[in-house]
């Protein structure tokens, strides 16, 4: 899993039928404190995230294990909205 910030929406009218009804969000990878990194990802939203939300993104076969993404041709899923991160000093 990685930390990311939702920065936009991806709209696709022509797509695999197993993606119909799924919201695609553009995410910018961050460090644990929310500082932006230089990596972007498109992820299926499984938790009703929105622009500006700090989220956890899962990749690979793990991305296809949520109720929303099961059997869909995806590689990334937003599977949690982060409320707080507590770092040990």
C-alpha positions in Angstrom: 0.0 0.0 0.0 1.1 3.5 -0.6 0.0 7.0 0.5 -1.5 9.3 -2.1 -3.6 12.4 -2.5 -6.6 12.5 -4.9 -6.0 15.3 -7.3 -8.6 14.7 -10.0 -10.9 12.4 -11.9 -10.3 10.4 -15.1 -13.2 10.1 -17.5 -13.4 7.3 -20.0 -16.5 6.6 -22.0 -15.1 3.6 -23.9 -13.7 1.0 -21.5 -13.9 -2.7 -20.6 -17.4 -3.6 -19.5 -16.1 -4.8 -16.1 -15.1 -1.2 -15.4 -18.6 0.2 -16.0 -19.9 2.1 -13.0 -16.4 2.4 -11.4 -15.0 5.9 -10.6 -11.5 6.4 -11.7 -9.4 8.9 -9.7 -6.0 10.5 -10.4 -3.8 10.1 -7.4 -0.4 11.7 -6.6 1.8 9.6 -4.5 3.0 11.2 -1.1 5.2 10.3 1.8 3.6 9.4 5.2 3.3 13.1 6.1 1.4 13.9 2.9 4.4 15.6 1.1 3.9 15.1 -2.6 6.2 12.9 -4.6 6.6 12.8 -8.4 4.5 9.7 -9.1 0.9 9.6 -10.4 -1.5 6.7 -10.5 -5.0 6.1 -11.8 -7.0 4.1 -9.2 -10.5 2.7 -9.0 -12.4 4.3 -6.0 -13.8 1.6 -3.6 -14.5 4.0 -0.7 -16.2 7.1 -2.1 -13.0 9.2 -2.0 -12.9 12.7 -3.5 -10.6 15.3 -4.7 -8.2 16.4 -1.9 -8.6 13.2 0.2 -5.5 11.6 1.7 -5.8 7.9 0.8 -4.2 4.4 0.8 -3.8 2.8 -2.6 -3.3 -1.0 -3.1 -1.7 -2.4 -6.3 -1.4 -5.6 -8.3 -3.5 -8.6 -7.4 -4.4 -7.0 -4.0 -6.3 -4.3 -6.0 -8.7 -6.9 -7.2 -9.7 -8.1 -3.8 -12.3 -5.5 -2.7 -16.0 -6.1 -3.2 -16.0 -3.2 -5.8 -13.0 -4.5 -7.9 -13.4 -8.2 -7.8 -12.8 -9.7 -11.3 -12.1 -6.3 -12.8 -9.1 -5.6 -15.0 -7.4 -3.1 -12.7 -4.0 -2.6 -11.1 -4.8 0.1 -8.5 -7.6 0.7 -6.0 -8.2 3.3 -3.4 -9.1 1.1 -0.4 -9.1 3.6 2.5 -9.4 7.3 3.3 -6.8 8.3 5.9 -7.9 10.2 8.9 -4.6 10.4 10.7 -1.0 9.1 10.5 0.9 8.8 13.8 4.7 8.7 13.3 7.0 7.6 16.1 9.8 10.0 16.8 
